[in-house]
Amino acid sequence: MTQETKKAVIVGANGIIGGNLIRHLVEIGGWEIIGLSRRGGASEGKLRHIAVDLLDAADAKAKLAHLTDVTHIFYAAYQDRPTWAELVPPNLAMLVNVVEAIEPIAPRLEHISLMQGYKVYGAHLGPFKTPARESDANHMPPEFNIDQQDFLEALQKGKSWTWSALRPSVVIGYALGNPMNLASVIAVYASMSKELGIPLRFPGKPGAYHSLLEMTDAGLLARATVFVATNPSCGNQAYNINNGDLFRWSEMWPKIARFFDLEVAPPLPMSLNVVMADKEPLWNAMVKKHRLAPTPYADVSAWGFGDFVFGWDYDFFADGTKLRRAGFHDYVDTQEMFMRVFADLRARKIIP
Ligand SMILES: NC(=O)c1ccc[n+]([C@@H]2O[C@H](COP(=O)([O-])OP(=O)(O)OC[C@H]3O[C@@H](n4cnc5c(N)ncnc54)[C@H](OP(=O)(O)O)[C@@H]3O)[C@@H](O)[C@H]2O)c1
């Protein structure tokens, strides 16, 4: 490795965020890339995967002991748990274990990037202040994102490397088998509606149909993450990152229906977790009938996340101008993004 080559460790390499970040780094070149996850993956070119359980500090230390030339750590791992309080211990432990394994042995370390989200603003708890700003005060714990940031801020004191935190809205992009994947939720729900010969109904709370919200394209997020991590003036700060436009489901839903060649019917609040629980046989039949890539139902059904997002009967957006003022001017058209991601799922034969 030359002194100019940057070496990135992507923590959470199979995730919707980590996977898309890896694709971006491969595309732009100039990076050696190490992906960390429990499942691992196929190494090729400048990308190498390491299978490691980051909940196990000893496993992390042993498997990462050779990573002495790392320049950037991009943290986007996630352990799902049923309550906000239960999210804290595993998600803090994974960050601590990976950083404590690499930071002391990597003298060329320049930056640690932390993936957060609007949970920092209490967006998951109820109607939070909009637009949320990076300077907003913290809310009542437990909040794993804040604990993770506190850990990094404290560790960075007196060090030459810097940290940053990226705060996306709901992230839209390609991924399978992850608990927070709204694009798959909508695509599979719409495909099943079509298979059953019924129109597309918004399944969320009545107020959610008309609230203002925004999304973050996974590719845009990857570009922003690398921009912040490689821009010294962005060090030791947090940045919101969103597509740059707002929408309401009431306007987007008919466009989504059109993509799937479906009629729209009035919204009907229902729990996807409940009503989609018995649909595995239907999914398996669809896979066979439409000759789809054989994807297990569990890998395309993040129904609990759908219920969560479609339950937001309040405005859901943050101010994205801090990152623009820092020099990142990229944006994404949210309608175009949804159609592109659905078309990608179709091209990959995940949906009919
Ligand atoms: N998805 C969204 O819409 C969204 C929106 C805003 C913010 N965020 C935030 O972004 C962060 C990442 O979320 P995500 O949705 O990208 O997560 P994700 O798709 O579930 O990915 C999590 C990654 O972590 C890895 N992982 C989990 N446990 C591990 C362990 N014990 N050891 C090693 N690797 C482990 C997983 O791979 P293995 O299973 O193979 O281990 C996977 O690669 C989270 O903090 C989340 O709150 C997400």
PDBQT file of the ligand as one rigid body, heavy atoms in Angstrom, charges set to zero:
ROOT
HETATM    1  N1  LIG A 401     -31.835   1.525   7.547  1.00  0.00    +0.000 N 
HETATM    2  C1  LIG A 401     -32.285   2.751   7.752  1.00  0.00    +0.000 C 
HETATM    3  O1  LIG A 401     -33.300   3.183   7.138  1.00  0.00    +0.000 OA
HETATM    4  C2  LIG A 401     -31.563   3.681   8.713  1.00  0.00    +0.000 A 
HETATM    5  C3  LIG A 401     -31.983   5.022   8.767  1.00  0.00    +0.000 A 
HETATM    6  C4  LIG A 401     -31.311   5.902   9.622  1.00  0.00    +0.000 A 
HETATM    7  C5  LIG A 401     -30.286   5.465  10.412  1.00  0.00    +0.000 A 
HETATM    8  N2  LIG A 401     -29.907   4.143  10.372  1.00  0.00    +0.000 N 
HETATM    9  C6  LIG A 401     -28.821   3.730  11.274  1.00  0.00    +0.000 C 
HETATM   10  O2  LIG A 401     -27.702   3.275  10.543  1.00  0.00    +0.000 OA
HETATM   11  C7  LIG A 401     -27.014   2.243  11.263  1.00  0.00    +0.000 C 
HETATM   12  C8  LIG A 401     -26.875   1.033  10.367  1.00  0.00    +0.000 C 
HETATM   13  O3  LIG A 401     -28.183   0.573  10.018  1.00  0.00    +0.000 OA
HETATM   14  P1  LIG A 401     -28.514  -0.387   8.787  1.00  0.00    +0.000 P 
HETATM   15  O4  LIG A 401     -29.986  -0.280   8.530  1.00  0.00    +0.000 OA
HETATM   16  O5  LIG A 401     -27.557  -0.158   7.668  1.00  0.00    +0.000 OA
HETATM   17  O6  LIG A 401     -28.234  -1.792   9.458  1.00  0.00    +0.000 OA
HETATM   18  P2  LIG A 401     -28.315  -3.240   8.799  1.00  0.00    +0.000 P 
HETATM   19  O7  LIG A 401     -28.751  -3.157   7.373  1.00  0.00    +0.000 OA
HETATM   20  O8  LIG A 401     -29.117  -4.080   9.722  1.00  0.00    +0.000 OA
HETATM   21  O9  LIG A 401     -26.806  -3.717   8.824  1.00  0.00    +0.000 OA
HETATM   22  C9  LIG A 401     -26.174  -4.037  10.017  1.00  0.00    +0.000 C 
HETATM   23  C10 LIG A 401     -24.810  -4.624   9.713  1.00  0.00    +0.000 C 
HETATM   24  O10 LIG A 401     -24.175  -4.927  10.956  1.00  0.00    +0.000 OA
HETATM   25  C11 LIG A 401     -23.647  -6.247  10.892  1.00  0.00    +0.000 C 
HETATM   26  N3  LIG A 401     -23.643  -6.805  12.227  1.00  0.00    +0.000 N 
HETATM   27  C12 LIG A 401     -24.697  -6.976  13.064  1.00  0.00    +0.000 A 
HETATM   28  N4  LIG A 401     -24.308  -7.549  14.201  1.00  0.00    +0.000 NA
HETATM   29  C13 LIG A 401     -22.964  -7.769  14.091  1.00  0.00    +0.000 A 
HETATM   30  C14 LIG A 401     -21.985  -8.346  14.937  1.00  0.00    +0.000 A 
HETATM   31  N5  LIG A 401     -22.308  -8.851  16.142  1.00  0.00    +0.000 N 
HETATM   32  N6  LIG A 401     -20.712  -8.404  14.510  1.00  0.00    +0.000 NA
HETATM   33  C15 LIG A 401     -20.375  -7.932  13.283  1.00  0.00    +0.000 A 
HETATM   34  N7  LIG A 401     -21.257  -7.364  12.444  1.00  0.00    +0.000 NA
HETATM   35  C16 LIG A 401     -22.536  -7.288  12.848  1.00  0.00    +0.000 A 
HETATM   36  C17 LIG A 401     -24.613  -6.977   9.942  1.00  0.00    +0.000 C 
HETATM   37  O11 LIG A 401     -24.019  -8.079   9.284  1.00  0.00    +0.000 OA
HETATM   38  P3  LIG A 401     -24.164  -9.574   9.839  1.00  0.00    +0.000 P 
HETATM   39  O12 LIG A 401     -25.626  -9.783  10.104  1.00  0.00    +0.000 OA
HETATM   40  O13 LIG A 401     -23.603 -10.433   8.749  1.00  0.00    +0.000 OA
HETATM   41  O14 LIG A 401     -23.346  -9.615  11.066  1.00  0.00    +0.000 OA
HETATM   42  C18 LIG A 401     -24.852  -5.899   8.890  1.00  0.00    +0.000 C 
HETATM   43  O15 LIG A 401     -23.800  -5.892   7.963  1.00  0.00    +0.000 OA
HETATM   44  C19 LIG A 401     -27.859   1.995  12.525  1.00  0.00    +0.000 C 
HETATM   45  O16 LIG A 401     -27.325   2.691  13.605  1.00  0.00    +0.000 OA
HETATM   46  C20 LIG A 401     -29.209   2.561  12.169  1.00  0.00    +0.000 C 
HETATM   47  O17 LIG A 401     -29.937   3.000  13.310  1.00  0.00    +0.000 OA
HETATM   48  C21 LIG A 401     -30.518   3.247   9.529  1.00  0.00    +0.000 A 
ENDROOT
TORSDOF 0
